Structure formats: structure tokens, C-alpha cells
Amino acid sequence: MELIEKTSEMVEVRLSIDELNILIKVLNKVCNTLSDSDFKARVGVHREEIMLILSSINEVVEDFNKKE
């Protein structure tokens, strides 16, 4: 991972495809392991927010794989 830019409201990083795949696996594990009643308390956000991030990352990886 490489830090590209950091502001008071945003961080821009560069991730390898391997790092993205790790992130996908971790987010999937979190979403599929924790119960609904524990999710917000343990993670700090609603499951739906994580699912939106996961969907965006999956799109990036799918696009990357199409180009190869």
C-alpha cells in the first residue's frame, strides 16, 4: 500500500490487486460472521455500509481482471 495524498477529510492510497483481494476477504468475513444484533456495536457502522464498500471494491477488481 502506498499513501498518495492525505487531507483532513480524505485519504488516497494505492493498493495492489493482492491487497484488494485481501480486503475483500476480510470484509466478507466480517459481514458473514457477525450477527445483526452485534454488527453495529462491534464494527461501528451498519452492515449495509460495509456491503456498499465491498461492492465498490469488487467492481474495481472485476474491471482489473477484464483488462488482463
C-alpha positions in Angstrom: 0.0 0.0 0.0 1.2 3.5 -0.9 -0.1 6.7 0.6 -0.8 9.1 -2.3 -2.5 12.0 -0.6 -4.0 12.9 2.8 -6.3 15.8 3.7 -8.5 16.5 6.7 -11.4 14.6 5.1 -9.8 12.1 2.7 -7.0 9.6 2.3 -6.0 8.4 -1.1 -4.0 5.2 -1.3 -2.7 2.9 -4.0 -3.3 -0.8 -3.4 -2.1 -3.8 -5.3 -4.6 -6.3 -6.6 -3.5 -8.7 -4.0 -4.1 -6.2 -1.2 -7.6 -5.5 -2.7 -8.4 -9.2 -2.7 -7.3 -9.5 1.0 -9.6 -6.5 1.8 -12.5 -8.3 0.1 -11.9 -11.5 2.0 -11.8 -9.6 5.3 -14.9 -7.5 4.7 -16.7 -10.7 3.5 -15.7 -12.5 6.7 -16.9 -9.6 8.9 -20.2 -9.3 7.1 -20.9 -13.1 7.1 -19.7 -13.8 10.7 -21.2 -11.2 13.0 -24.8 -11.3 13.9 -27.1 -8.4 13.1 -27.5 -7.5 16.8 -23.7 -7.3 17.3 -22.7 -5.8 14.0 -23.1 -2.0 14.6 -21.7 -2.2 18.1 -18.7 -4.2 17.2 -17.8 -2.7 13.8 -19.1 0.9 14.3 -21.1 1.0 11.1 -24.2 -0.7 9.7 -23.7 -3.9 7.7 -25.1 -2.1 4.6 -22.3 0.5 4.7 -19.7 -2.3 4.6 -21.6 -4.1 1.8 -21.6 -0.9 -0.3 -17.8 -0.6 0.1 -17.4 -4.3 -0.7 -19.4 -3.9 -3.8 -17.3 -1.0 -5.0 -14.1 -2.9 -4.4 -15.4 -5.9 -6.2 -16.2 -3.8 -9.2 -12.7 -2.4 -9.3 -11.2 -6.0 -9.1 -13.6 -7.3 -11.8 -12.6 -4.4 -14.1 -9.0 -5.1 -13.4 -9.4 -8.8 -14.3 -11.2 -7.9 -17.5 -8.2 -6.0 -18.8 -5.8 -8.9 -18.4 
